[in-house]
């Protein structure tokens, strides 16, 4: 997940034409660092024997949607991001 965030941030930076990230706001960073992360949702178990898909999200009600061109795997921005992050 961390690699995805780094690659996504690099792709977004390249797409926006900025080579430098914005300066960090010290007060905001200090406030954010004090926030405690809590995983407060449950994963209800199924009572069906052998059900390995019990906590999957039901996607039947979602309409089909198109992924934005810059986020599609075939976008050249991903290759530029890989080059920038990993020297690929």
Backbone as XML, in Angstrom:
<?xml version="1.0"?>
<chain id="A" units="angstrom">
  <residue number="1" name="UNK">
    <atom name="N" x="0.819" y="-1.192" z="0.000"/>
    <atom name="CA" x="0.000" y="0.000" z="0.000"/>
    <atom name="C" x="0.861" y="1.252" z="0.000"/>
  </residue>
  <residue number="2" name="UNK">
    <atom name="N" x="1.952" y="1.240" z="0.778"/>
    <atom name="CA" x="2.821" y="2.409" z="0.849"/>
    <atom name="C" x="3.440" y="2.701" z="-0.502"/>
  </residue>
  <residue number="3" name="UNK">
    <atom name="N" x="3.867" y="1.658" z="-1.216"/>
    <atom name="CA" x="4.447" y="1.868" z="-2.543"/>
    <atom name="C" x="3.424" y="2.472" z="-3.488"/>
  </residue>
  <residue number="4" name="UNK">
    <atom name="N" x="2.170" y="2.024" z="-3.401"/>
    <atom name="CA" x="1.128" y="2.580" z="-4.252"/>
    <atom name="C" x="0.966" y="4.063" z="-3.983"/>
  </residue>
  <residue number="5" name="UNK">
    <atom name="N" x="0.961" y="4.454" z="-2.712"/>
    <atom name="CA" x="0.795" y="5.859" z="-2.355"/>
    <atom name="C" x="1.951" y="6.685" z="-2.899"/>
  </residue>
  <residue number="6" name="UNK">
    <atom name="N" x="3.172" y="6.159" z="-2.790"/>
    <atom name="CA" x="4.344" y="6.879" z="-3.294"/>
    <atom name="C" x="4.267" y="7.020" z="-4.807"/>
  </residue>
  <residue number="7" name="UNK">
    <atom name="N" x="3.939" y="5.934" z="-5.484"/>
    <atom name="CA" x="3.848" y="5.975" z="-6.942"/>
    <atom name="C" x="2.707" y="6.889" z="-7.372"/>
  </residue>
  <residue number="8" name="UNK">
    <atom name="N" x="1.581" y="6.813" z="-6.685"/>
    <atom name="CA" x="0.450" y="7.672" z="-7.027"/>
    <atom name="C" x="0.818" y="9.135" z="-6.824"/>
  </residue>
  <residue number="9" name="UNK">
    <atom name="N" x="1.486" y="9.447" z="-5.722"/>
    <atom name="CA" x="1.892" y="10.828" z="-5.459"/>
    <atom name="C" x="2.873" y="11.314" z="-6.517"/>
  </residue>
  <residue number="10" name="UNK">
    <atom name="N" x="3.795" y="10.444" z="-6.919"/>
    <atom name="CA" x="4.746" y="10.824" z="-7.966"/>
    <atom name="C" x="4.032" y="11.056" z="-9.286"/>
  </residue>
  <residue number="11" name="UNK">
    <atom name="N" x="3.094" y="10.195" z="-9.627"/>
    <atom name="CA" x="2.334" y="10.363" z="-10.873"/>
    <atom name="C" x="1.525" y="11.641" z="-10.833"/>
  </residue>
  <residue number="12" name="UNK">
    <atom name="N" x="0.936" y="11.932" z="-9.700"/>
    <atom name="CA" x="0.140" y="13.148" z="-9.559"/>
    <atom name="C" x="1.024" y="14.384" z="-9.669"/>
  </residue>
  <residue number="13" name="UNK">
    <atom name="N" x="2.212" y="14.311" z="-9.089"/>
    <atom name="CA" x="3.150" y="15.427" z="-9.170"/>
    <atom name="C" x="3.572" y="15.665" z="-10.616"/>
  </residue>
  <residue number="14" name="UNK">
    <atom name="N" x="3.868" y="14.588" z="-11.324"/>
    <atom name="CA" x="4.253" y="14.709" z="-12.729"/>
    <atom name="C" x="3.098" y="15.254" z="-13.541"/>
  </residue>
  <residue number="15" name="UNK">
    <atom name="N" x="1.898" y="14.762" z="-13.276"/>
    <atom name="CA" x="0.723" y="15.199" z="-14.028"/>
    <atom name="C" x="0.429" y="16.670" z="-13.802"/>
  </residue>
  <residue number="16" name="UNK">
    <atom name="N" x="0.703" y="17.155" z="-12.623"/>
    <atom name="CA" x="0.418" y="18.559" z="-12.317"/>
    <atom name="C" x="1.541" y="19.491" z="-12.744"/>
  </residue>
  <residue number="17" name="UNK">
    <atom name="N" x="2.656" y="18.924" z="-13.177"/>
    <atom name="CA" x="3.756" y="19.739" z="-13.670"/>
    <atom name="C" x="4.622" y="20.332" z="-12.575"/>
  </residue>
  <residue number="18" name="UNK">
    <atom name="N" x="4.486" y="19.897" z="-11.367"/>
    <atom name="CA" x="5.286" y="20.425" z="-10.267"/>
    <atom name="C" x="6.405" y="19.452" z="-9.948"/>
  </residue>
  <residue number="19" name="UNK">
    <atom name="N" x="7.621" y="19.984" z="-9.789"/>
    <atom name="CA" x="8.741" y="19.104" z="-9.473"/>
    <atom name="C" x="9.039" y="19.090" z="-7.976"/>
  </residue>
  <residue number="20" name="UNK">
    <atom name="N" x="8.501" y="20.038" z="-7.232"/>
    <atom name="CA" x="8.762" y="20.098" z="-5.801"/>
    <atom name="C" x="7.446" y="19.975" z="-5.034"/>
  </residue>
  <residue number="21" name="UNK">
    <atom name="N" x="7.435" y="19.141" z="-3.986"/>
    <atom name="CA" x="6.224" y="19.076" z="-3.169"/>
    <atom name="C" x="6.062" y="20.378" z="-2.383"/>
  </residue>
  <residue number="22" name="UNK">
    <atom name="N" x="4.845" y="20.701" z="-1.980"/>
    <atom name="CA" x="4.657" y="21.927" z="-1.199"/>
    <atom name="C" x="5.357" y="21.818" z="0.148"/>
  </residue>
  <residue number="23" name="UNK">
    <atom name="N" x="5.711" y="22.956" z="0.701"/>
    <atom name="CA" x="6.377" y="22.980" z="2.003"/>
    <atom name="C" x="5.431" y="22.431" z="3.066"/>
  </residue>
  <residue number="24" name="UNK">
    <atom name="N" x="6.000" y="21.749" z="4.054"/>
    <atom name="CA" x="5.193" y="21.160" z="5.122"/>
    <atom name="C" x="4.811" y="22.233" z="6.134"/>
  </residue>
  <residue number="25" name="UNK">
    <atom name="N" x="3.561" y="22.218" z="6.523"/>
    <atom name="CA" x="3.067" y="23.116" z="7.556"/>
    <atom name="C" x="3.361" y="22.459" z="8.896"/>
  </residue>
  <residue number="26" name="UNK">
    <atom name="N" x="4.268" y="23.043" z="9.658"/>
    <atom name="CA" x="4.710" y="22.439" z="10.923"/>
    <atom name="C" x="3.590" y="22.241" z="11.927"/>
  </residue>
  <residue number="27" name="UNK">
    <atom name="N" x="2.703" y="23.240" z="12.039"/>
    <atom name="CA" x="1.587" y="23.124" z="12.989"/>
    <atom name="C" x="0.636" y="21.999" z="12.585"/>
  </residue>
  <residue number="28" name="UNK">
    <atom name="N" x="0.357" y="21.926" z="11.284"/>
    <atom name="CA" x="-0.539" y="20.879" z="10.800"/>
    <atom name="C" x="0.088" y="19.505" z="10.985"/>
  </residue>
  <residue number="29" name="UNK">
    <atom name="N" x="1.375" y="19.371" z="10.672"/>
    <atom name="CA" x="2.064" y="18.089" z="10.840"/>
    <atom name="C" x="2.069" y="17.651" z="12.301"/>
  </residue>
  <residue number="30" name="UNK">
    <atom name="N" x="2.269" y="18.602" z="13.216"/>
    <atom name="CA" x="2.269" y="18.270" z="14.644"/>
    <atom name="C" x="0.884" y="17.810" z="15.081"/>
  </residue>
  <residue number="31" name="UNK">
    <atom name="N" x="-0.159" y="18.471" z="14.572"/>
    <atom name="CA" x="-1.525" y="18.078" z="14.919"/>
    <atom name="C" x="-1.837" y="16.682" z="14.386"/>
  </residue>
  <residue number="32" name="UNK">
    <atom name="N" x="-1.484" y="16.434" z="13.142"/>
    <atom name="CA" x="-1.758" y="15.129" z="12.520"/>
    <atom name="C" x="-1.009" y="14.018" z="13.238"/>
  </residue>
  <residue number="33" name="UNK">
    <atom name="N" x="0.218" y="14.284" z="13.668"/>
    <atom name="CA" x="1.009" y="13.238" z="14.337"/>
    <atom name="C" x="0.405" y="12.818" z="15.681"/>
  </residue>
  <residue number="34" name="UNK">
    <atom name="N" x="-0.470" y="13.645" z="16.250"/>
    <atom name="CA" x="-1.104" y="13.302" z="17.525"/>
    <atom name="C" x="-2.401" y="12.508" z="17.355"/>
  </residue>
  <residue number="35" name="UNK">
    <atom name="N" x="-2.879" y="12.382" z="16.113"/>
    <atom name="CA" x="-4.113" y="11.644" z="15.869"/>
    <atom name="C" x="-3.833" y="10.146" z="15.983"/>
  </residue>
  <residue number="36" name="UNK">
    <atom name="N" x="-4.633" y="9.461" z="16.768"/>
    <atom name="CA" x="-4.477" y="8.018" z="16.926"/>
    <atom name="C" x="-5.386" y="7.314" z="15.933"/>
  </residue>
  <residue number="37" name="UNK">
    <atom name="N" x="-4.815" y="6.415" z="15.174"/>
    <atom name="CA" x="-5.593" y="5.650" z="14.193"/>
    <atom name="C" x="-6.286" y="4.497" z="14.905"/>
  </residue>
  <residue number="38" name="UNK">
    <atom name="N" x="-7.561" y="4.331" z="14.619"/>
    <atom name="CA" x="-8.343" y="3.268" z="15.232"/>
    <atom name="C" x="-9.090" y="2.528" z="14.128"/>
  </residue>
  <residue number="39" name="UNK">
    <atom name="N" x="-8.950" y="1.238" z="14.088"/>
    <atom name="CA" x="-9.697" y="0.403" z="13.148"/>
    <atom name="C" x="-10.972" y="-0.017" z="13.870"/>
  </residue>
  <residue number="40" name="UNK">
    <atom name="N" x="-12.023" y="0.784" z="13.716"/>
    <atom name="CA" x="-13.224" y="0.545" z="14.502"/>
    <atom name="C" x="-14.365" y="-0.030" z="13.670"/>
  </residue>
  <residue number="41" name="UNK">
    <atom name="N" x="-14.041" y="-0.866" z="12.725"/>
    <atom name="CA" x="-15.104" y="-1.547" z="11.985"/>
    <atom name="C" x="-14.921" y="-3.052" z="12.153"/>
  </residue>
  <residue number="42" name="UNK">
    <atom name="N" x="-15.985" y="-3.752" z="11.998"/>
    <atom name="CA" x="-15.912" y="-5.192" z="12.230"/>
    <atom name="C" x="-15.961" y="-5.963" z="10.923"/>
  </residue>
  <residue number="43" name="UNK">
    <atom name="N" x="-15.466" y="-7.149" z="10.971"/>
    <atom name="CA" x="-15.545" y="-8.088" z="9.861"/>
    <atom name="C" x="-16.413" y="-9.246" z="10.352"/>
  </residue>
  <residue number="44" name="UNK">
    <atom name="N" x="-17.680" y="-9.136" z="10.069"/>
    <atom name="CA" x="-18.608" y="-10.171" z="10.546"/>
    <atom name="C" x="-18.327" y="-11.497" z="9.858"/>
  </residue>
  <residue number="45" name="UNK">
    <atom name="N" x="-18.297" y="-12.525" z="10.628"/>
    <atom name="CA" x="-18.065" y="-13.863" z="10.072"/>
    <atom name="C" x="-19.367" y="-14.459" z="9.550"/>
  </residue>
  <residue number="46" name="UNK">
    <atom name="N" x="-19.224" y="-15.255" z="8.521"/>
    <atom name="CA" x="-20.368" y="-15.936" z="7.944"/>
    <atom name="C" x="-20.621" y="-17.229" z="8.706"/>
  </residue>
  <residue number="47" name="UNK">
    <atom name="N" x="-21.860" y="-17.663" z="8.705"/>
    <atom name="CA" x="-22.178" y="-18.950" z="9.329"/>
    <atom name="C" x="-22.201" y="-20.076" z="8.302"/>
  </residue>
  <residue number="48" name="UNK">
    <atom name="N" x="-22.042" y="-19.717" z="7.008"/>
    <atom name="CA" x="-22.025" y="-20.742" z="5.961"/>
    <atom name="C" x="-20.681" y="-21.470" z="5.987"/>
  </residue>
  <residue number="49" name="UNK">
    <atom name="N" x="-20.702" y="-22.815" z="5.988"/>
    <atom name="CA" x="-19.439" y="-23.553" z="6.000"/>
    <atom name="C" x="-18.657" y="-23.319" z="4.709"/>
  </residue>
  <residue number="50" name="UNK">
    <atom name="N" x="-17.359" y="-23.059" z="4.858"/>
    <atom name="CA" x="-16.478" y="-22.889" z="3.706"/>
    <atom name="C" x="-16.649" y="-21.561" z="2.970"/>
  </residue>
  <residue number="51" name="UNK">
    <atom name="N" x="-17.335" y="-20.603" z="3.558"/>
    <atom name="CA" x="-17.545" y="-19.313" z="2.904"/>
    <atom name="C" x="-16.292" y="-18.463" z="3.072"/>
  </residue>
  <residue number="52" name="UNK">
    <atom name="N" x="-15.504" y="-18.340" z="2.022"/>
    <atom name="CA" x="-14.271" y="-17.559" z="2.086"/>
    <atom name="C" x="-14.486" y="-16.128" z="1.603"/>
  </residue>
  <residue number="53" name="UNK">
    <atom name="N" x="-15.683" y="-15.802" z="1.157"/>
    <atom name="CA" x="-15.964" y="-14.486" z="0.596"/>
    <atom name="C" x="-16.909" y="-13.695" z="1.502"/>
  </residue>
  <residue number="54" name="UNK">
    <atom name="N" x="-16.912" y="-14.023" z="2.802"/>
    <atom name="CA" x="-17.911" y="-13.461" z="3.700"/>
    <atom name="C" x="-17.764" y="-11.965" z="3.938"/>
  </residue>
  <residue number="55" name="UNK">
    <atom name="N" x="-16.553" y="-11.400" z="3.825"/>
    <atom name="CA" x="-16.416" y="-9.970" z="4.104"/>
    <atom name="C" x="-16.199" y="-9.141" z="2.837"/>
  </residue>
  <residue number="56" name="UNK">
    <atom name="N" x="-16.511" y="-9.714" z="1.679"/>
    <atom name="CA" x="-16.393" y="-8.968" z="0.436"/>
    <atom name="C" x="-17.490" y="-7.914" z="0.342"/>
  </residue>
  <residue number="57" name="UNK">
    <atom name="N" x="-17.141" y="-6.803" z="-0.257"/>
    <atom name="CA" x="-18.141" y="-5.747" z="-0.420"/>
    <atom name="C" x="-19.129" y="-6.131" z="-1.504"/>
  </residue>
  <residue number="58" name="UNK">
    <atom name="N" x="-20.415" y="-5.946" z="-1.259"/>
    <atom name="CA" x="-21.399" y="-6.229" z="-2.310"/>
    <atom name="C" x="-21.376" y="-5.097" z="-3.343"/>
  </residue>
  <residue number="59" name="UNK">
    <atom name="N" x="-20.890" y="-5.379" z="-4.535"/>
    <atom name="CA" x="-20.764" y="-4.356" z="-5.575"/>
    <atom name="C" x="-21.887" y="-4.428" z="-6.596"/>
  </residue>
  <residue number="60" name="UNK">
    <atom name="N" x="-22.897" y="-5.255" z="-6.339"/>
    <atom name="CA" x="-23.984" y="-5.425" z="-7.303"/>
    <atom name="C" x="-24.762" y="-4.135" z="-7.544"/>
  </residue>
  <residue number="61" name="UNK">
    <atom name="N" x="-24.878" y="-3.277" z="-6.539"/>
    <atom name="CA" x="-25.683" y="-2.079" z="-6.681"/>
    <atom name="C" x="-24.942" y="-0.897" z="-7.295"/>
  </residue>
  <residue number="62" name="UNK">
    <atom name="N" x="-23.635" y="-1.030" z="-7.511"/>
    <atom name="CA" x="-22.876" y="0.077" z="-8.079"/>
    <atom name="C" x="-22.999" y="0.098" z="-9.590"/>
  </residue>
  <residue number="63" name="UNK">
    <atom name="N" x="-23.217" y="1.269" z="-10.164"/>
    <atom name="CA" x="-23.263" y="1.347" z="-11.632"/>
    <atom name="C" x="-21.841" y="1.246" z="-12.188"/>
  </residue>
  <residue number="64" name="UNK">
    <atom name="N" x="-21.688" y="0.822" z="-13.430"/>
    <atom name="CA" x="-20.347" y="0.789" z="-14.008"/>
    <atom name="C" x="-19.797" y="2.212" z="-14.136"/>
  </residue>
  <residue number="65" name="UNK">
    <atom name="N" x="-18.517" y="2.358" z="-13.955"/>
    <atom name="CA" x="-17.914" y="3.681" z="-14.049"/>
    <atom name="C" x="-16.577" y="3.577" z="-14.766"/>
  </residue>
  <residue number="66" name="UNK">
    <atom name="N" x="-16.189" y="4.651" z="-15.389"/>
    <atom name="CA" x="-14.916" y="4.698" z="-16.108"/>
    <atom name="C" x="-13.846" y="5.263" z="-15.188"/>
  </residue>
  <residue number="67" name="UNK">
    <atom name="N" x="-12.692" y="4.650" z="-15.209"/>
    <atom name="CA" x="-11.563" y="5.149" z="-14.441"/>
    <atom name="C" x="-10.970" y="6.326" z="-15.220"/>
  </residue>
  <residue number="68" name="UNK">
    <atom name="N" x="-10.615" y="7.422" z="-14.553"/>
    <atom name="CA" x="-10.013" y="8.543" z="-15.266"/>
    <atom name="C" x="-8.762" y="8.103" z="-16.039"/>
  </residue>
  <residue number="69" name="UNK">
    <atom name="N" x="-8.538" y="8.713" z="-17.187"/>
    <atom name="CA" x="-7.452" y="8.300" z="-18.084"/>
    <atom name="C" x="-6.099" y="8.301" z="-17.393"/>
  </residue>
  <residue number="70" name="UNK">
    <atom name="N" x="-5.841" y="9.263" z="-16.540"/>
    <atom name="CA" x="-4.529" y="9.341" z="-15.881"/>
    <atom name="C" x="-4.316" y="8.234" z="-14.855"/>
  </residue>
  <residue number="71" name="UNK">
    <atom name="N" x="-5.388" y="7.603" z="-14.386"/>
    <atom name="CA" x="-5.258" y="6.550" z="-13.381"/>
    <atom name="C" x="-5.305" y="5.156" z="-13.977"/>
  </residue>
  <residue number="72" name="UNK">
    <atom name="N" x="-5.540" y="5.042" z="-15.279"/>
    <atom name="CA" x="-5.585" y="3.731" z="-15.913"/>
    <atom name="C" x="-4.170" y="3.142" z="-15.997"/>
  </residue>
  <residue number="73" name="UNK">
    <atom name="N" x="-4.046" y="1.818" z="-15.913"/>
    <atom name="CA" x="-2.716" y="1.192" z="-15.930"/>
    <atom name="C" x="-1.912" y="1.496" z="-17.192"/>
  </residue>
  <residue number="74" name="UNK">
    <atom name="N" x="-2.569" y="1.757" z="-18.316"/>
    <atom name="CA" x="-1.835" y="2.002" z="-19.558"/>
    <atom name="C" x="-1.392" y="3.462" z="-19.712"/>
  </residue>
  <residue number="75" name="UNK">
    <atom name="N" x="-1.691" y="4.303" z="-18.726"/>
    <atom name="CA" x="-1.298" y="5.709" z="-18.795"/>
    <atom name="C" x="0.219" y="5.837" z="-18.749"/>
  </residue>
  <residue number="76" name="UNK">
    <atom name="N" x="0.808" y="6.664" z="-19.618"/>
    <atom name="CA" x="2.270" y="6.856" z="-19.594"/>
    <atom name="C" x="2.752" y="7.525" z="-18.311"/>
  </residue>
  <residue number="77" name="UNK">
    <atom name="N" x="1.852" y="8.137" z="-17.568"/>
    <atom name="CA" x="2.253" y="8.772" z="-16.314"/>
    <atom name="C" x="2.783" y="7.755" z="-15.310"/>
  </residue>
  <residue number="78" name="UNK">
    <atom name="N" x="2.236" y="6.543" z="-15.336"/>
    <atom name="CA" x="2.713" y="5.503" z="-14.409"/>
    <atom name="C" x="4.168" y="5.165" z="-14.688"/>
  </residue>
  <residue number="79" name="UNK">
    <atom name="N" x="4.522" y="5.041" z="-15.973"/>
    <atom name="CA" x="5.902" y="4.722" z="-16.324"/>
    <atom name="C" x="6.823" y="5.847" z="-15.877"/>
  </residue>
  <residue number="80" name="UNK">
    <atom name="N" x="6.411" y="7.093" z="-16.079"/>
    <atom name="CA" x="7.207" y="8.227" z="-15.608"/>
    <atom name="C" x="7.360" y="8.195" z="-14.094"/>
  </residue>
  <residue number="81" name="UNK">
    <atom name="N" x="6.283" y="7.821" z="-13.398"/>
    <atom name="CA" x="6.348" y="7.736" z="-11.940"/>
    <atom name="C" x="7.293" y="6.632" z="-11.495"/>
  </residue>
  <residue number="82" name="UNK">
    <atom name="N" x="7.237" y="5.471" z="-12.154"/>
    <atom name="CA" x="8.158" y="4.380" z="-11.819"/>
    <atom name="C" x="9.605" y="4.810" z="-12.053"/>
  </residue>
  <residue number="83" name="UNK">
    <atom name="N" x="9.822" y="5.520" z="-13.138"/>
    <atom name="CA" x="11.185" y="6.001" z="-13.416"/>
    <atom name="C" x="11.647" y="6.948" z="-12.303"/>
  </residue>
  <residue number="84" name="UNK">
    <atom name="N" x="10.759" y="7.847" z="-11.909"/>
    <atom name="CA" x="11.121" y="8.821" z="-10.887"/>
    <atom name="C" x="11.335" y="8.202" z="-9.517"/>
  </residue>
  <residue number="85" name="UNK">
    <atom name="N" x="10.507" y="7.240" z="-9.161"/>
    <atom name="CA" x="10.592" y="6.656" z="-7.817"/>
    <atom name="C" x="11.636" y="5.554" z="-7.740"/>
  </residue>
  <residue number="86" name="UNK">
    <atom name="N" x="11.659" y="4.674" z="-8.729"/>
    <atom name="CA" x="12.509" y="3.486" z="-8.665"/>
    <atom name="C" x="13.694" y="3.530" z="-9.622"/>
  </residue>
  <residue number="87" name="UNK">
    <atom name="N" x="13.803" y="4.560" z="-10.443"/>
    <atom name="CA" x="14.890" y="4.610" z="-11.418"/>
    <atom name="C" x="14.729" y="3.583" z="-12.505"/>
  </residue>
  <residue number="88" name="UNK">
    <atom name="N" x="13.481" y="3.200" z="-12.810"/>
    <atom name="CA" x="13.172" y="2.154" z="-13.794"/>
    <atom name="C" x="13.488" y="2.628" z="-15.178"/>
  </residue>
</chain>
